[in-house]
Structure formats: C-alpha cells, structure tokens
Amino acid sequence: MGGLNLPFPRLIAEVYSDNANHGPGTLKAVLHDGVKFGWSAYSRFPSQAFVTIKQDSPHNVDIVAGLDHLRMWYVNESTGYGPVLVFAGRMGDPSESGDDVVWSAWTYLAELALSRSGYEVYYKSKQIKAVVDAEWARDEASGKFADYGAKVQGDSLLKHVATGTTQNPKASDGTAEMLTDPAFGLVDVPRLLLFFDLSEIGRANTTQNTTYEITRSTSPTFNFWRDRGTAVTQQRLTYPGNVKDFRYIPGVLDIRNDLATIGTKKGKNVEIVATQVTGTYGITNFGRRQDMFTIKTLSGYPKLANDASKSSAQVSITQRAVKESSQPTRALQLDVRYDQFEPFDGWDIEDTITVQAKRGRTDIDRSYRIVGVRGVLDGSGYSQTLFVTVPAT
C-alpha cells in the first residue's frame, strides 16, 4: 500500500470503481503520489476527506468524479497501530489550482440528501422507528410505496448499504415509546434532513443522545440509535498531556436566564415564562438576560391525552429550556497528540470522555461528548483535532 512517504504515521488512500449496487467494486488505484491527505468524521453530518495530487499524476484521468469510492486508512508503524479505516465514501469533484488537483470525497451519509420522501406521506402518532424504517427501506409490491425507501429505490446510490439497527427513542419517563404528533406528515423532504429532524425529536425534552449513521466500514450499515455513546473510562484527554493545544470558548454571552414562549391552554394562546434565579448564571448573580424561544415539539412527554396535560408539558419544556440556556456551552476544540490518542483506538464518535485542561484562567475537569474528529497529513507530519460538546443533562 502507498501513502505520503513519511516514517509514521501514514494515511493510505484507495480508489475503488462503482459496482452494480453503486457500492465499491474493484480496487483501481492507491494514491501513492498524494502530497496532502485529510479525513474527518462527525456526528449526524456528512464528513469529508481529500487527497491532493499533482497535475501530471495519471490518477487524475482514472478517477471518475461522483461515482468512484474512496477508502482512507490510518497506519502507525511506530506504535504498531493499524491499518484502521478512518473514511469510507464516494469521490466528489476535483478542484484544480496551479500544480495541484484536490480530490474531495464525502461519506455515504451525504447521499441521504440526494433521496427524498414521498409527497403527502403521513405518520400520525407513529413511533419514530416506524418512520425511519419506512423511509429507509419501505418497498411494497405496487402503488405509491413500491421502490419507496432510500435504500430500495431504483438505481439508489445507497443500495449497497446494509440495513442495521433501528431503535425507538423513549419519552421523558424512560418507559413510554416516543411518538410523532397527530398531524406528522412529509412533503418531499430530503431524507438527510428528515433523519436529522427525527433525531432531534428523539432528543427533545430528554437526555438521550438519539443519532443515526452509515457506519465507517468496508461493509457500511445504516443505523438509527435511541441513545448512542459509551463512557470512555480507560483514557482521558489532558492538557498538558495528550492534548497539545486547545481552543475554549465558555459561551457566557449566550446565557439566557429568562425565557418566554407562546403556548396554548383551553384553545387559547398564553404566554409561558420560565426563569433561572439562582446559581452562577442565574438572574440574581448574573443579571436578567431575556429571550424568546419556540416550542418545536411535545415529543418526550407521554400520555398527552387532554388539554391540561399538554399545557403542563409546555410549562415543563420551557423550564427545561431555561435550565439549559442558563448554562455556558463550553465549546472546546482539542489538538491531540496522535501517538497518544490514535483514531478510534478505544473511542468513537458519540462517546463521552473526561477532559482535564488547565491554562491561565481556564480550568476544565468534566465529561464531554466527542462529536467530531479531523486528521491531516502533509510534508510537515500528521495532526489530529477533536471536537467535543457538553452532554445533555
């Protein structure tokens, strides 16, 4: 296998032809003459990779933009780790400039944006799992739902992706199954947006980390998870230590401790106000900081059988919203030492991990969720960056 000619680590980029199921076919090339490589992986969003090669490389003629497939592997001979698949997806457009051609690629998740739902398809008071299953693979013998789902449509780019696990999110009580609302329906919705919105409903008014994926694998699989992520206990991220540098934005300017929204009660619009008075960022200590917000869904609250229960749920949602908005976002980007925190070595996207970082006025010691990672290899070596967020509580 080839890659940038460095002792360690290496990124190895393989290009595959497109087969009858629009999946990877035969190996066409290993981009051994690449001068720069990059890959990424993100929670719920399509991820990108790239390879920069010279204008006179024969690979520029061989690659079929928009059809061929890219796999990128990480290998570190110095630690004996790898090869580990860090990227799998389809080649995009080349971008030419000067002496170089930059080939991009996107994970298969991006192709959900090229698949749309039907027109006036209703899922009234249905489990979210039922919506996901239908929009992914529904296929009836005839009629409106023949060859309907993203995977089973004629000439679907996702035909090669296997059907994996679909789970239904739980309501706020941890027991009841979460349902769509009584008027839920679709009108030609791109399925990437649909699955994102369904995962947002799954997260709404709960602490579960509902998510979806097409796995990073030589045999990719579509999954929709109720509550994804494992606590990494054998490792932690420390500065100084396995973190070289970090960028931290506390997010105090986004604090809102007095929220108002418009709800309904007995068929009439009413104002609902919730405040956070106590605590570091409460009204008393941090001053009153007001804003409006919109209740997007009552999902997460079971047994909304009457007006009183719906009104109570709206108040609870507003109270939860002000609790969240009165806490700093604590956005954190970490530049890690690759030989001490190698790609997917005991961790993955969605996992939680302890971050300890002390520098100047910043003193962090708490659990974060890993939501993204990016790696770049060029003549100066390999660098890797993690993106983490505070888990919902």
N, C-alpha and C positions, 0 to 999 in steps of 0.2 A: 504494500500500500504506500501511497505517496502523501506528501504534505509539505508545508513550508520546511525548508532544510534547517531545522534547529534541533539541538540535542534533546530538549524536553521543554514543556510538553508539546504535542503536535495536535493539530486539527486535520482530519483526513476527510476530504470531500469526494463523494462518489455520485456520479450521474447515472440514472437508470432510464431506459426507454419506457414509454407508456404502453401498457398491455390492453387487452380487450375489455377489462373491467375498469380501465382508467386508473390502475394501480401501477406500482413499479414492476417493470418487466426485467429485461436483461441489463447487466452492467455495461454501460457504454464507455465510461471513462473515469479515471481517477485524476482529479485536477492537481497533478503534482507540480505544475508550474505556477500555482497561485502565489501571489505576493502579499495578500492580506485576506484573512478569514474572519467571519463573525457569525455568532448564533445567539438566539435568545429563546426564552420560554416564559410565558405569562399566564396568570390565572384568568380564564374565561375569554381572553382576547387572542386573536391570531398572532403568531410570533414569526419573526423574520430572521433569515440568515442571508449571508452574502459571501461571495468569493470574488476577489479582484485578480484578473489575469491580464497578461499583456495583449496588445492588439494583434500581434503576429502569432498568437497561440492557435494551433489547429482546433482546439476545443471550441472556439467561438463559432466555427462552422457546424460542428457536430451537435451542439445543444439546440434542442427545439424549444423555443420560448413558449411558456404556457401549457406545455404537455409533459416534458421530461420531469423526472423526480430527482431530488437531492437528499442524500443522507450524509450527515456530518458526525464524525466520531472523534472523541477525545481520548488520547493516549499519552500516558506519562511514564516513560521508561525508567525515570529516576526513582519513582515510588512503586513501580510495578502495577499501577492502576490503569485499567482499560484493556481493550477498547470499550468505551461506553458511548452509546448512541445519544447525542445531545440534540439532534434535529432530524426531523423527517417531514418532507413536504414537497411541494411542486415548484418547479422553476418559474420565475416571473420574467419581467422584461430586462434586457441588458441596458446599461447606461454607459455610453461611450464618452470619454473625455481625455484628450491628449494621447498618451501612450497606453492607457489602461481601458479595460472594459470591466465594469462591475456587474456581476450577475446576482440578482436577488432571488430569493425563494420565500414562500410562505407556507406555514403549516396547513394541514388539511382542514383545520377548523375554519380557515378563511373561506373555504368553498361552501360552507353553510350560508354565506352571504350571497352566493350565486344560486340559491334554491329558495323558492318562496312557497308560502302556504296557499291553500285554495281561497276562492272568493266566497265570502259568507259561509264560513265553516264555524259551527258553534260547539262550544264545550261548556255548557251551562252547569255550574255546580259539579264539576268533574274533578277527580284527583289530578294533580299536576302530572303525575306519572302517566295517566291516560293520554293527556295532551302530547307529552313528549313521545310516547310510544307510537301514537298515530302519525305525528308529523315526521318522525324518523323513518318508519317502515310500514305504514298502512298501505295495504295492497289488496283490493277486492277484485273479484272476477270481472266485474263490469261497472259501468256508471262513473260517477264523479270521483270515486276513490280508487279506481283502477290505476296502478302505477303512480300512486299519490305521494308516498313519503319520500324524504330527501334521498334515502339510500336506494329505493326501488324504482325511481323514475327512469324512463328510457334514456340510455346514454348518460346516466348520472355520473358525475365526477367522483361521487362518494360510494359507488357500487363496491369497491374493493375494501371498504371499511366494515369491519365486523360489528355486529350488534352485541353489546355487552350488558352491563347492569343499569337498570333504571329503578330509582328509589323515589318514594313519595315523601316530601317534607312533612314533619309533624307540626301541629298547631302549638300555641304557646304553652299549653298544659302538658306537652310532651307525650301525649297519648293519642288525641284525635288526629285523624288524617286531614291535612290541609287541602282545601278545595278552591277552585276558581269561584268567582262570584256568579250570581244567577243570570247575568247578561253577557258573560265572556264569549267573545267570538273573534274571528280573524277575517281580514280582508286583504289578501295578497301581501302578507308580511314576510320580509326576508327572514329565513329561519335562524340565522345567527342572532338577529335582534330578538326574535321570539324566545329562543332558549335563554338568552341573557335576561329578558324580562321575567321569564318563568323562574329563573334562579333568584331574581330579586324578590319575587313574591314569596319564594321559599325562605328567604332571609328575613322578610318583613316581620317586625314585631316579635322576633325570636333571636336566639344567639347562634342558631345553626348556620354552618358555612356551606350552604347549598351551592353546588357548582356543576359544571359539565366539562367534558374533554373529549378529544380524539387522541388516544394515547401516543406517546413518543415511542414508537416501536416499529420493527420490521413487519409486524402484522397489526396495523393500527385498529383500535377498537373504540367505538363511541360509548360513553358512559354518562349518566346523569345521577349525581350523588346527593343524597339528602344532607349529609353533614361530613364533609371531607376534611381530612388532615389529621396527622398524628403528632403528638408531642415528642420532639427530639430531646432525649434526656442524656444521651451519651456524648453530645457535643454542645458547645455554646459558642457564641460569637463575642469576642472580647477585643477591646481597644484600651491600651496596647495589647497586642497578641496576634491572633489570626486575622484581625482586621487591620489593614494598612492605613486606611483613612476613612472618614465618613462625612456625610453631609446631613445635618439635622435641622429641621425647621419645626419648632414647637407648635406653631399654629394658633397662638393665643389671639391673633387678630380675627380669627374666625369664630371665637367664642360667642355664643348667643345663650343668654340665661332667662329670656322672657319671650316665649313663642305664642303666637295666636294663629288660629286656623278657623275655617268655617265648617261646621258640622251640621247635622240635621237632628231634629227632635220633634216628634209628633208631626212630621211632614213639613216643618218649617226650618229655615236656616237659622242657626245660632252661632254665636262666637264662642270658641273654646280657647281658654288661656291657661298656660301652664308655666310655672316659674321654678327656678332653682335658686333658693335664697342663701343656703349655707354652703360651706366649702370654699376652697381656694378661689374658684372661679364663679362662685355664687354672687348674687346681687349685692349682698352686704359687703363683701370683701373686694369684689372686682368691678362694682358698679353695674347699673342696669343696662343691658345690651339687648335690644328688642329686634324681633324679626317676624316675618310671616312664613308659614310653610303650608304645604298641601298634603292632605292625607291621600295617598295613592291607592291604598288597598286596606281592607279589613281582614285580609287573609292572616292567618296566625291566631285568630280568635275563634274558637269553636262555639257551636250552639247559638248562633245569632238568629234566633227564631222570632224575636219580636223587636219592637222599636226601642224598648228600654235596654235590651242587651246590646243593640247596635250603638246606641248613644253612649253606653258605658265603655264600649270598645274604642270609640272615638276619643274619649277622655283619656283612656289608658295609653293610646297611641301617642297623643300629644304629650303626655307626661314622660313617656319613654324618649320621645324626640328631644325634649329639652334636657333630659339627663345626658343624652349623647352629645348634643350640641354645646353643652357647658363643659365639655372635656376637650383638651387640646388634641389635635390629630396626630401630633408627634411623628411627622413624616421622616423617614430615615432611609438613606442610601448608603450601602456599605461596600467599600472596595476591599475584597478579601484576598488573602494570600492563597493562591491556587493550590500550593502543595500541602496546605493545612486544612483546606476546605474545598475538596475537589468536587466536580459536578456530580450531583445525585449520589454521593457516597454516604448513604445512611440518612438522606433527607430528600425531600422533593417539594415541588410547588404545592401549596396549601398547608404544609406542615407548620407547626409552631416551634419556636426555639428561643431560649433565653439570650438576650443581648445585654452585655455589660460594657459600657463605654464611659470613660471619664476623661474630660479635657476642658480646661478652663472653667467656664460657667456651666458646662454640660455634665450631668451625672445621670446615666441611664442604667437601670437594672430592672428589666421586666421582660415578659414574654411578648414576642412579636410573631406575626404570621408571614411566611415567605410567599410573596405574590409575584415575584419576577426575578429573573436572572439573565445576565448578558455576559458573553465571553468574546474577546477579540484577540487574534494572533497576528502579529506582523513582525518585521525585522527587529523590533526592539523587545520582543517577547510576548508573553501571554498575560492578559489582565482579565479579571472577573469581578462583576459587580452584582450585588444582591439588592432587591427592593423589598422592603418589609413594611407591614402596617400593624396597628394595634388591633387585636381580635375584638370582635363584638362581645360585650358583657351584659 
